[in-house]
Amino acid sequence: MVSLIITTYNYANYVERAIRSALEQSLAENQFEVIVVNDCSTDHTAEILENYEEEVRVFNLEKNVGLAGARNFGIKKAKGQFVMFLDADDYIHRDLLKVQKLFLEENNSLDAVSTDYWLVDERGRHMEHVSSEKEPIACGIMFRKDFLYNIGLYDEGFRAREEEDLRIRWLDNYQVYNIILPLYRYRMHDSNLTKDVEAMNKGAEMLQKKHSK
């Protein structure tokens, strides 16, 4: 089984598109679950999620814990052997879970699998096909869940660049195989966390301090 985990904080304008893309997967319904972790949003995210409580597992956190903490919360609630993260402002091709799950099941020696992605604009128009091997992102990677526990999950001390820290620790122990199919949609907009220069700089300093040898 696959657990698809969506974390959201004040992305009410986008989260429904993410959820719809998750529910429209071609993988059989009994082969995956969708978990949405609302990280104490202050917009109308909670109201939107009420409409999906019968189809997805919704968790509304009472305290903002940050992206790393929200993802860890989702992992701990996951029932699947495999987990994949979808940011609330992104969405996925209907065959993504089927392709990744089949790949990991038929390749027991492999630890995780990613796919390429399309950069899309506010309206979902395709802008650029990007290689996840050359320019990796945090989401769209299907992990074996027990291996995430083995490396200690996300470091909740990071409020930005948490995926870079996880990737460093993951690659010290395991591998990520990339499929050259652009099945993930990475949306570019003014509220992308990566555009928070202060947070990104602080995350970079933490990475340097934690992993410098």
Biotite code that builds the C-alpha atoms (Angstrom):
import biotite.structure as struc

atoms = struc.array([
    struc.Atom([0.000, 0.000, 0.000], chain_id="A", res_id=1, res_name="MET", atom_name="CA", element="C"),
    struc.Atom([1.051, 3.589, -0.700], chain_id="A", res_id=2, res_name="VAL", atom_name="CA", element="C"),
    struc.Atom([0.451, 6.504, 1.658], chain_id="A", res_id=3, res_name="SER", atom_name="CA", element="C"),
    struc.Atom([0.330, 9.804, -0.232], chain_id="A", res_id=4, res_name="LEU", atom_name="CA", element="C"),
    struc.Atom([0.921, 12.619, 2.251], chain_id="A", res_id=5, res_name="ILE", atom_name="CA", element="C"),
    struc.Atom([-0.121, 16.212, 1.528], chain_id="A", res_id=6, res_name="ILE", atom_name="CA", element="C"),
    struc.Atom([1.073, 18.876, 3.958], chain_id="A", res_id=7, res_name="THR", atom_name="CA", element="C"),
    struc.Atom([-0.508, 22.320, 3.771], chain_id="A", res_id=8, res_name="THR", atom_name="CA", element="C"),
    struc.Atom([-0.123, 25.695, 5.429], chain_id="A", res_id=9, res_name="TYR", atom_name="CA", element="C"),
    struc.Atom([-2.252, 28.573, 4.119], chain_id="A", res_id=10, res_name="ASN", atom_name="CA", element="C"),
    struc.Atom([-2.551, 27.083, 0.630], chain_id="A", res_id=11, res_name="TYR", atom_name="CA", element="C"),
    struc.Atom([-6.345, 27.188, 0.438], chain_id="A", res_id=12, res_name="ALA", atom_name="CA", element="C"),
    struc.Atom([-6.104, 28.447, -3.153], chain_id="A", res_id=13, res_name="ASN", atom_name="CA", element="C"),
    struc.Atom([-4.233, 25.337, -4.265], chain_id="A", res_id=14, res_name="TYR", atom_name="CA", element="C"),
    struc.Atom([-4.942, 22.412, -1.940], chain_id="A", res_id=15, res_name="VAL", atom_name="CA", element="C"),
    struc.Atom([-8.089, 21.196, -3.702], chain_id="A", res_id=16, res_name="GLU", atom_name="CA", element="C"),
    struc.Atom([-6.172, 20.704, -6.958], chain_id="A", res_id=17, res_name="ARG", atom_name="CA", element="C"),
    struc.Atom([-3.588, 18.643, -5.079], chain_id="A", res_id=18, res_name="ALA", atom_name="CA", element="C"),
    struc.Atom([-6.269, 16.503, -3.426], chain_id="A", res_id=19, res_name="ILE", atom_name="CA", element="C"),
    struc.Atom([-8.154, 15.947, -6.681], chain_id="A", res_id=20, res_name="ARG", atom_name="CA", element="C"),
    struc.Atom([-4.986, 14.804, -8.422], chain_id="A", res_id=21, res_name="SER", atom_name="CA", element="C"),
    struc.Atom([-4.400, 12.361, -5.570], chain_id="A", res_id=22, res_name="ALA", atom_name="CA", element="C"),
    struc.Atom([-7.945, 10.968, -5.650], chain_id="A", res_id=23, res_name="LEU", atom_name="CA", element="C"),
    struc.Atom([-7.884, 10.606, -9.449], chain_id="A", res_id=24, res_name="GLU", atom_name="CA", element="C"),
    struc.Atom([-4.943, 8.187, -9.418], chain_id="A", res_id=25, res_name="GLN", atom_name="CA", element="C"),
    struc.Atom([-5.214, 5.178, -11.721], chain_id="A", res_id=26, res_name="SER", atom_name="CA", element="C"),
    struc.Atom([-3.883, 2.893, -8.980], chain_id="A", res_id=27, res_name="LEU", atom_name="CA", element="C"),
    struc.Atom([-6.668, 0.785, -7.461], chain_id="A", res_id=28, res_name="ALA", atom_name="CA", element="C"),
    struc.Atom([-8.403, 2.546, -4.566], chain_id="A", res_id=29, res_name="GLU", atom_name="CA", element="C"),
    struc.Atom([-7.526, -0.211, -2.105], chain_id="A", res_id=30, res_name="ASN", atom_name="CA", element="C"),
    struc.Atom([-3.834, 0.182, -2.933], chain_id="A", res_id=31, res_name="GLN", atom_name="CA", element="C"),
    struc.Atom([-3.346, 3.714, -1.604], chain_id="A", res_id=32, res_name="PHE", atom_name="CA", element="C"),
    struc.Atom([-4.519, 6.222, 0.964], chain_id="A", res_id=33, res_name="GLU", atom_name="CA", element="C"),
    struc.Atom([-4.398, 10.019, 1.011], chain_id="A", res_id=34, res_name="VAL", atom_name="CA", element="C"),
    struc.Atom([-3.384, 11.821, 4.208], chain_id="A", res_id=35, res_name="ILE", atom_name="CA", element="C"),
    struc.Atom([-3.722, 15.610, 4.508], chain_id="A", res_id=36, res_name="VAL", atom_name="CA", element="C"),
    struc.Atom([-1.910, 17.357, 7.354], chain_id="A", res_id=37, res_name="VAL", atom_name="CA", element="C"),
    struc.Atom([-3.135, 20.921, 7.874], chain_id="A", res_id=38, res_name="ASN", atom_name="CA", element="C"),
    struc.Atom([-0.327, 22.663, 9.760], chain_id="A", res_id=39, res_name="ASP", atom_name="CA", element="C"),
    struc.Atom([-2.566, 25.086, 11.682], chain_id="A", res_id=40, res_name="CYS", atom_name="CA", element="C"),
    struc.Atom([-3.472, 27.192, 8.636], chain_id="A", res_id=41, res_name="SER", atom_name="CA", element="C"),
    struc.Atom([-5.034, 30.596, 9.319], chain_id="A", res_id=42, res_name="THR", atom_name="CA", element="C"),
    struc.Atom([-6.883, 30.868, 5.996], chain_id="A", res_id=43, res_name="ASP", atom_name="CA", element="C"),
    struc.Atom([-9.944, 28.799, 5.003], chain_id="A", res_id=44, res_name="HIS", atom_name="CA", element="C"),
    struc.Atom([-7.992, 25.573, 4.419], chain_id="A", res_id=45, res_name="THR", atom_name="CA", element="C"),
    struc.Atom([-9.823, 23.737, 7.241], chain_id="A", res_id=46, res_name="ALA", atom_name="CA", element="C"),
    struc.Atom([-13.214, 24.555, 5.699], chain_id="A", res_id=47, res_name="GLU", atom_name="CA", element="C"),
    struc.Atom([-12.114, 23.191, 2.330], chain_id="A", res_id=48, res_name="ILE", atom_name="CA", element="C"),
    struc.Atom([-10.806, 19.992, 3.892], chain_id="A", res_id=49, res_name="LEU", atom_name="CA", element="C"),
    struc.Atom([-14.189, 19.331, 5.514], chain_id="A", res_id=50, res_name="GLU", atom_name="CA", element="C"),
    struc.Atom([-15.483, 18.480, 2.033], chain_id="A", res_id=51, res_name="ASN", atom_name="CA", element="C"),
    struc.Atom([-12.976, 15.651, 1.681], chain_id="A", res_id=52, res_name="TYR", atom_name="CA", element="C"),
    struc.Atom([-13.091, 13.987, 5.095], chain_id="A", res_id=53, res_name="GLU", atom_name="CA", element="C"),
    struc.Atom([-14.940, 10.943, 3.712], chain_id="A", res_id=54, res_name="GLU", atom_name="CA", element="C"),
    struc.Atom([-12.342, 10.374, 0.989], chain_id="A", res_id=55, res_name="GLU", atom_name="CA", element="C"),
    struc.Atom([-9.057, 11.305, 2.665], chain_id="A", res_id=56, res_name="VAL", atom_name="CA", element="C"),
    struc.Atom([-7.642, 11.177, 6.171], chain_id="A", res_id=57, res_name="ARG", atom_name="CA", element="C"),
    struc.Atom([-7.564, 14.793, 7.393], chain_id="A", res_id=58, res_name="VAL", atom_name="CA", element="C"),
    struc.Atom([-5.535, 15.939, 10.394], chain_id="A", res_id=59, res_name="PHE", atom_name="CA", element="C"),
    struc.Atom([-5.846, 19.559, 11.557], chain_id="A", res_id=60, res_name="ASN", atom_name="CA", element="C"),
    struc.Atom([-2.901, 20.367, 13.819], chain_id="A", res_id=61, res_name="LEU", atom_name="CA", element="C"),
    struc.Atom([-3.586, 22.739, 16.698], chain_id="A", res_id=62, res_name="GLU", atom_name="CA", element="C"),
    struc.Atom([-0.064, 24.178, 16.628], chain_id="A", res_id=63, res_name="LYS", atom_name="CA", element="C"),
    struc.Atom([2.088, 25.126, 13.654], chain_id="A", res_id=64, res_name="ASN", atom_name="CA", element="C"),
    struc.Atom([4.996, 22.676, 13.635], chain_id="A", res_id=65, res_name="VAL", atom_name="CA", element="C"),
    struc.Atom([6.594, 23.542, 10.285], chain_id="A", res_id=66, res_name="GLY", atom_name="CA", element="C"),
    struc.Atom([6.960, 21.473, 7.141], chain_id="A", res_id=67, res_name="LEU", atom_name="CA", element="C"),
    struc.Atom([9.382, 18.934, 8.616], chain_id="A", res_id=68, res_name="ALA", atom_name="CA", element="C"),
    struc.Atom([7.149, 18.364, 11.626], chain_id="A", res_id=69, res_name="GLY", atom_name="CA", element="C"),
    struc.Atom([4.023, 18.086, 9.480], chain_id="A", res_id=70, res_name="ALA", atom_name="CA", element="C"),
    struc.Atom([5.664, 15.525, 7.220], chain_id="A", res_id=71, res_name="ARG", atom_name="CA", element="C"),
    struc.Atom([6.831, 13.497, 10.208], chain_id="A", res_id=72, res_name="ASN", atom_name="CA", element="C"),
    struc.Atom([3.286, 13.581, 11.585], chain_id="A", res_id=73, res_name="PHE", atom_name="CA", element="C"),
    struc.Atom([2.023, 12.227, 8.258], chain_id="A", res_id=74, res_name="GLY", atom_name="CA", element="C"),
    struc.Atom([4.632, 9.460, 8.185], chain_id="A", res_id=75, res_name="ILE", atom_name="CA", element="C"),
    struc.Atom([3.647, 8.338, 11.686], chain_id="A", res_id=76, res_name="LYS", atom_name="CA", element="C"),
    struc.Atom([-0.010, 8.156, 10.633], chain_id="A", res_id=77, res_name="LYS", atom_name="CA", element="C"),
    struc.Atom([0.741, 6.335, 7.367], chain_id="A", res_id=78, res_name="ALA", atom_name="CA", element="C"),
    struc.Atom([-0.466, 2.761, 6.912], chain_id="A", res_id=79, res_name="LYS", atom_name="CA", element="C"),
    struc.Atom([1.420, 2.147, 3.688], chain_id="A", res_id=80, res_name="GLY", atom_name="CA", element="C"),
    struc.Atom([4.648, 0.298, 3.046], chain_id="A", res_id=81, res_name="GLN", atom_name="CA", element="C"),
    struc.Atom([5.579, 3.161, 0.724], chain_id="A", res_id=82, res_name="PHE", atom_name="CA", element="C"),
    struc.Atom([5.136, 6.898, 1.316], chain_id="A", res_id=83, res_name="VAL", atom_name="CA", element="C"),
    struc.Atom([5.177, 9.823, -1.100], chain_id="A", res_id=84, res_name="MET", atom_name="CA", element="C"),
    struc.Atom([4.878, 13.539, -0.378], chain_id="A", res_id=85, res_name="PHE", atom_name="CA", element="C"),
    struc.Atom([2.818, 16.002, -2.406], chain_id="A", res_id=86, res_name="LEU", atom_name="CA", element="C"),
    struc.Atom([3.026, 19.699, -1.586], chain_id="A", res_id=87, res_name="ASP", atom_name="CA", element="C"),
    struc.Atom([-0.371, 21.374, -1.347], chain_id="A", res_id=88, res_name="ALA", atom_name="CA", element="C"),
    struc.Atom([0.431, 23.820, -4.146], chain_id="A", res_id=89, res_name="ASP", atom_name="CA", element="C"),
    struc.Atom([1.516, 21.059, -6.552], chain_id="A", res_id=90, res_name="ASP", atom_name="CA", element="C"),
    struc.Atom([-0.314, 18.184, -8.247], chain_id="A", res_id=91, res_name="TYR", atom_name="CA", element="C"),
    struc.Atom([0.465, 14.901, -9.974], chain_id="A", res_id=92, res_name="ILE", atom_name="CA", element="C"),
    struc.Atom([-0.231, 12.895, -13.137], chain_id="A", res_id=93, res_name="HIS", atom_name="CA", element="C"),
    struc.Atom([-2.878, 10.197, -12.666], chain_id="A", res_id=94, res_name="ARG", atom_name="CA", element="C"),
    struc.Atom([-0.377, 7.364, -13.238], chain_id="A", res_id=95, res_name="ASP", atom_name="CA", element="C"),
    struc.Atom([2.341, 8.516, -10.832], chain_id="A", res_id=96, res_name="LEU", atom_name="CA", element="C"),
    struc.Atom([1.530, 6.188, -7.931], chain_id="A", res_id=97, res_name="LEU", atom_name="CA", element="C"),
    struc.Atom([0.955, 3.185, -10.203], chain_id="A", res_id=98, res_name="LYS", atom_name="CA", element="C"),
    struc.Atom([4.305, 3.647, -11.959], chain_id="A", res_id=99, res_name="VAL", atom_name="CA", element="C"),
    struc.Atom([6.325, 4.214, -8.781], chain_id="A", res_id=100, res_name="GLN", atom_name="CA", element="C"),
    struc.Atom([4.677, 1.434, -6.784], chain_id="A", res_id=101, res_name="LYS", atom_name="CA", element="C"),
    struc.Atom([5.187, -1.089, -9.603], chain_id="A", res_id=102, res_name="LEU", atom_name="CA", element="C"),
    struc.Atom([8.808, -0.009, -9.933], chain_id="A", res_id=103, res_name="PHE", atom_name="CA", element="C"),
    struc.Atom([9.597, -0.550, -6.241], chain_id="A", res_id=104, res_name="LEU", atom_name="CA", element="C"),
    struc.Atom([7.680, -3.830, -6.034], chain_id="A", res_id=105, res_name="GLU", atom_name="CA", element="C"),
    struc.Atom([9.513, -5.262, -9.040], chain_id="A", res_id=106, res_name="GLU", atom_name="CA", element="C"),
    struc.Atom([12.909, -3.960, -7.884], chain_id="A", res_id=107, res_name="ASN", atom_name="CA", element="C"),
    struc.Atom([13.288, -5.075, -4.276], chain_id="A", res_id=108, res_name="ASN", atom_name="CA", element="C"),
    struc.Atom([16.895, -3.944, -4.161], chain_id="A", res_id=109, res_name="SER", atom_name="CA", element="C"),
    struc.Atom([15.964, -0.300, -4.748], chain_id="A", res_id=110, res_name="LEU", atom_name="CA", element="C"),
    struc.Atom([15.179, 2.048, -1.883], chain_id="A", res_id=111, res_name="ASP", atom_name="CA", element="C"),
    struc.Atom([13.238, 4.954, -3.396], chain_id="A", res_id=112, res_name="ALA", atom_name="CA", element="C"),
    struc.Atom([12.080, 6.195, -6.782], chain_id="A", res_id=113, res_name="VAL", atom_name="CA", element="C"),
    struc.Atom([11.489, 9.675, -8.149], chain_id="A", res_id=114, res_name="SER", atom_name="CA", element="C"),
    struc.Atom([10.207, 10.932, -11.481], chain_id="A", res_id=115, res_name="THR", atom_name="CA", element="C"),
    struc.Atom([10.970, 14.026, -13.495], chain_id="A", res_id=116, res_name="ASP", atom_name="CA", element="C"),
    struc.Atom([8.603, 16.980, -13.174], chain_id="A", res_id=117, res_name="TYR", atom_name="CA", element="C"),
    struc.Atom([7.023, 19.796, -15.104], chain_id="A", res_id=118, res_name="TRP", atom_name="CA", element="C"),
    struc.Atom([7.407, 23.339, -13.826], chain_id="A", res_id=119, res_name="LEU", atom_name="CA", element="C"),
    struc.Atom([3.925, 24.828, -14.166], chain_id="A", res_id=120, res_name="VAL", atom_name="CA", element="C"),
    struc.Atom([2.607, 28.360, -13.686], chain_id="A", res_id=121, res_name="ASP", atom_name="CA", element="C"),
    struc.Atom([-0.357, 29.580, -11.639], chain_id="A", res_id=122, res_name="GLU", atom_name="CA", element="C"),
    struc.Atom([-2.793, 28.255, -14.246], chain_id="A", res_id=123, res_name="ARG", atom_name="CA", element="C"),
    struc.Atom([-1.082, 24.896, -14.603], chain_id="A", res_id=124, res_name="GLY", atom_name="CA", element="C"),
    struc.Atom([0.538, 25.618, -17.971], chain_id="A", res_id=125, res_name="ARG", atom_name="CA", element="C"),
    struc.Atom([3.649, 23.522, -18.583], chain_id="A", res_id=126, res_name="HIS", atom_name="CA", element="C"),
    struc.Atom([6.778, 25.678, -18.603], chain_id="A", res_id=127, res_name="MET", atom_name="CA", element="C"),
    struc.Atom([9.747, 23.303, -18.445], chain_id="A", res_id=128, res_name="GLU", atom_name="CA", element="C"),
    struc.Atom([10.486, 19.576, -18.167], chain_id="A", res_id=129, res_name="HIS", atom_name="CA", element="C"),
    struc.Atom([13.041, 19.217, -15.370], chain_id="A", res_id=130, res_name="VAL", atom_name="CA", element="C"),
    struc.Atom([15.189, 16.212, -14.475], chain_id="A", res_id=131, res_name="SER", atom_name="CA", element="C"),
    struc.Atom([14.750, 15.180, -10.837], chain_id="A", res_id=132, res_name="SER", atom_name="CA", element="C"),
    struc.Atom([18.165, 13.579, -10.987], chain_id="A", res_id=133, res_name="GLU", atom_name="CA", element="C"),
    struc.Atom([19.855, 16.867, -11.882], chain_id="A", res_id=134, res_name="LYS", atom_name="CA", element="C"),
    struc.Atom([17.549, 19.209, -9.931], chain_id="A", res_id=135, res_name="GLU", atom_name="CA", element="C"),
    struc.Atom([15.917, 17.166, -7.140], chain_id="A", res_id=136, res_name="PRO", atom_name="CA", element="C"),
    struc.Atom([12.909, 18.411, -5.185], chain_id="A", res_id=137, res_name="ILE", atom_name="CA", element="C"),
    struc.Atom([11.411, 17.232, -1.909], chain_id="A", res_id=138, res_name="ALA", atom_name="CA", element="C"),
    struc.Atom([8.201, 15.776, -3.304], chain_id="A", res_id=139, res_name="CYS", atom_name="CA", element="C"),
    struc.Atom([7.335, 13.198, -5.920], chain_id="A", res_id=140, res_name="GLY", atom_name="CA", element="C"),
    struc.Atom([9.699, 10.629, -4.381], chain_id="A", res_id=141, res_name="ILE", atom_name="CA", element="C"),
    struc.Atom([8.291, 7.304, -3.220], chain_id="A", res_id=142, res_name="MET", atom_name="CA", element="C"),
    struc.Atom([10.222, 6.003, -0.204], chain_id="A", res_id=143, res_name="PHE", atom_name="CA", element="C"),
    struc.Atom([10.157, 2.693, 1.609], chain_id="A", res_id=144, res_name="ARG", atom_name="CA", element="C"),
    struc.Atom([8.684, 3.917, 4.878], chain_id="A", res_id=145, res_name="LYS", atom_name="CA", element="C"),
    struc.Atom([10.793, 1.772, 7.189], chain_id="A", res_id=146, res_name="ASP", atom_name="CA", element="C"),
    struc.Atom([13.958, 3.245, 5.656], chain_id="A", res_id=147, res_name="PHE", atom_name="CA", element="C"),
    struc.Atom([12.763, 6.758, 6.551], chain_id="A", res_id=148, res_name="LEU", atom_name="CA", element="C"),
    struc.Atom([12.482, 5.611, 10.151], chain_id="A", res_id=149, res_name="TYR", atom_name="CA", element="C"),
    struc.Atom([15.967, 4.110, 9.900], chain_id="A", res_id=150, res_name="ASN", atom_name="CA", element="C"),
    struc.Atom([17.504, 7.516, 9.149], chain_id="A", res_id=151, res_name="ILE", atom_name="CA", element="C"),
    struc.Atom([15.492, 9.351, 11.801], chain_id="A", res_id=152, res_name="GLY", atom_name="CA", element="C"),
    struc.Atom([12.767, 10.985, 9.653], chain_id="A", res_id=153, res_name="LEU", atom_name="CA", element="C"),
    struc.Atom([12.902, 14.740, 8.995], chain_id="A", res_id=154, res_name="TYR", atom_name="CA", element="C"),
    struc.Atom([14.918, 16.969, 11.313], chain_id="A", res_id=155, res_name="ASP", atom_name="CA", element="C"),
    struc.Atom([12.253, 19.258, 12.786], chain_id="A", res_id=156, res_name="GLU", atom_name="CA", element="C"),
    struc.Atom([14.860, 21.861, 13.653], chain_id="A", res_id=157, res_name="GLY", atom_name="CA", element="C"),
    struc.Atom([14.810, 22.921, 9.992], chain_id="A", res_id=158, res_name="PHE", atom_name="CA", element="C"),
    struc.Atom([12.169, 25.407, 8.857], chain_id="A", res_id=159, res_name="ARG", atom_name="CA", element="C"),
    struc.Atom([13.616, 25.427, 5.328], chain_id="A", res_id=160, res_name="ALA", atom_name="CA", element="C"),
    struc.Atom([15.903, 23.091, 3.356], chain_id="A", res_id=161, res_name="ARG", atom_name="CA", element="C"),
    struc.Atom([14.633, 20.163, 5.447], chain_id="A", res_id=162, res_name="GLU", atom_name="CA", element="C"),
    struc.Atom([14.482, 18.082, 2.265], chain_id="A", res_id=163, res_name="GLU", atom_name="CA", element="C"),
    struc.Atom([18.181, 18.724, 1.596], chain_id="A", res_id=164, res_name="GLU", atom_name="CA", element="C"),
    struc.Atom([19.080, 17.529, 5.068], chain_id="A", res_id=165, res_name="ASP", atom_name="CA", element="C"),
    struc.Atom([16.943, 14.407, 4.615], chain_id="A", res_id=166, res_name="LEU", atom_name="CA", element="C"),
    struc.Atom([18.475, 13.711, 1.196], chain_id="A", res_id=167, res_name="ARG", atom_name="CA", element="C"),
    struc.Atom([22.020, 13.958, 2.576], chain_id="A", res_id=168, res_name="ILE", atom_name="CA", element="C"),
    struc.Atom([21.213, 11.435, 5.314], chain_id="A", res_id=169, res_name="ARG", atom_name="CA", element="C"),
    struc.Atom([19.246, 9.232, 2.897], chain_id="A", res_id=170, res_name="TRP", atom_name="CA", element="C"),
    struc.Atom([22.086, 9.068, 0.374], chain_id="A", res_id=171, res_name="LEU", atom_name="CA", element="C"),
    struc.Atom([24.524, 8.138, 3.135], chain_id="A", res_id=172, res_name="ASP", atom_name="CA", element="C"),
    struc.Atom([22.558, 4.904, 3.492], chain_id="A", res_id=173, res_name="ASN", atom_name="CA", element="C"),
    struc.Atom([20.287, 4.412, 0.497], chain_id="A", res_id=174, res_name="TYR", atom_name="CA", element="C"),
    struc.Atom([19.689, 5.445, -3.101], chain_id="A", res_id=175, res_name="GLN", atom_name="CA", element="C"),
    struc.Atom([17.036, 7.232, -5.143], chain_id="A", res_id=176, res_name="VAL", atom_name="CA", element="C"),
    struc.Atom([16.416, 5.926, -8.669], chain_id="A", res_id=177, res_name="TYR", atom_name="CA", element="C"),
    struc.Atom([14.891, 8.407, -11.101], chain_id="A", res_id=178, res_name="ASN", atom_name="CA", element="C"),
    struc.Atom([12.418, 7.547, -13.866], chain_id="A", res_id=179, res_name="ILE", atom_name="CA", element="C"),
    struc.Atom([12.653, 9.897, -16.833], chain_id="A", res_id=180, res_name="ILE", atom_name="CA", element="C"),
    struc.Atom([8.926, 10.586, -17.022], chain_id="A", res_id=181, res_name="LEU", atom_name="CA", element="C"),
    struc.Atom([7.613, 14.038, -15.951], chain_id="A", res_id=182, res_name="PRO", atom_name="CA", element="C"),
    struc.Atom([4.735, 12.848, -13.747], chain_id="A", res_id=183, res_name="LEU", atom_name="CA", element="C"),
    struc.Atom([4.957, 15.504, -11.008], chain_id="A", res_id=184, res_name="TYR", atom_name="CA", element="C"),
    struc.Atom([3.743, 19.100, -11.414], chain_id="A", res_id=185, res_name="ARG", atom_name="CA", element="C"),
    struc.Atom([5.806, 21.679, -9.493], chain_id="A", res_id=186, res_name="TYR", atom_name="CA", element="C"),
    struc.Atom([3.903, 24.961, -9.379], chain_id="A", res_id=187, res_name="ARG", atom_name="CA", element="C"),
    struc.Atom([5.791, 28.255, -9.457], chain_id="A", res_id=188, res_name="MET", atom_name="CA", element="C"),
    struc.Atom([4.127, 31.198, -7.695], chain_id="A", res_id=189, res_name="HIS", atom_name="CA", element="C"),
    struc.Atom([4.952, 34.144, -5.457], chain_id="A", res_id=190, res_name="ASP", atom_name="CA", element="C"),
    struc.Atom([4.331, 32.224, -2.219], chain_id="A", res_id=191, res_name="SER", atom_name="CA", element="C"),
    struc.Atom([6.790, 29.377, -2.819], chain_id="A", res_id=192, res_name="ASN", atom_name="CA", element="C"),
    struc.Atom([8.737, 28.701, 0.374], chain_id="A", res_id=193, res_name="LEU", atom_name="CA", element="C"),
    struc.Atom([11.949, 28.695, -1.653], chain_id="A", res_id=194, res_name="THR", atom_name="CA", element="C"),
    struc.Atom([11.414, 32.432, -2.258], chain_id="A", res_id=195, res_name="LYS", atom_name="CA", element="C"),
    struc.Atom([11.709, 33.161, 1.482], chain_id="A", res_id=196, res_name="ASP", atom_name="CA", element="C"),
    struc.Atom([15.335, 34.287, 1.311], chain_id="A", res_id=197, res_name="VAL", atom_name="CA", element="C"),
    struc.Atom([15.819, 34.643, 5.063], chain_id="A", res_id=198, res_name="GLU", atom_name="CA", element="C"),
    struc.Atom([14.486, 31.158, 5.823], chain_id="A", res_id=199, res_name="ALA", atom_name="CA", element="C"),
    struc.Atom([16.502, 29.603, 3.001], chain_id="A", res_id=200, res_name="MET", atom_name="CA", element="C"),
    struc.Atom([19.701, 31.300, 4.155], chain_id="A", res_id=201, res_name="ASN", atom_name="CA", element="C"),
    struc.Atom([19.169, 30.134, 7.720], chain_id="A", res_id=202, res_name="LYS", atom_name="CA", element="C"),
    struc.Atom([18.523, 26.608, 6.451], chain_id="A", res_id=203, res_name="GLY", atom_name="CA", element="C"),
    struc.Atom([21.752, 26.737, 4.461], chain_id="A", res_id=204, res_name="ALA", atom_name="CA", element="C"),
    struc.Atom([23.688, 27.737, 7.582], chain_id="A", res_id=205, res_name="GLU", atom_name="CA", element="C"),
    struc.Atom([22.146, 24.842, 9.513], chain_id="A", res_id=206, res_name="MET", atom_name="CA", element="C"),
    struc.Atom([23.042, 22.403, 6.731], chain_id="A", res_id=207, res_name="LEU", atom_name="CA", element="C"),
    struc.Atom([26.635, 23.610, 6.692], chain_id="A", res_id=208, res_name="GLN", atom_name="CA", element="C"),
    struc.Atom([26.943, 23.309, 10.467], chain_id="A", res_id=209, res_name="LYS", atom_name="CA", element="C"),
    struc.Atom([25.298, 19.867, 10.640], chain_id="A", res_id=210, res_name="LYS", atom_name="CA", element="C"),
    struc.Atom([27.035, 18.189, 7.721], chain_id="A", res_id=211, res_name="HIS", atom_name="CA", element="C"),
    struc.Atom([30.425, 19.868, 7.425], chain_id="A", res_id=212, res_name="SER", atom_name="CA", element="C"),
    struc.Atom([33.306, 17.489, 8.018], chain_id="A", res_id=213, res_name="LYS", atom_name="CA", element="C"),
])
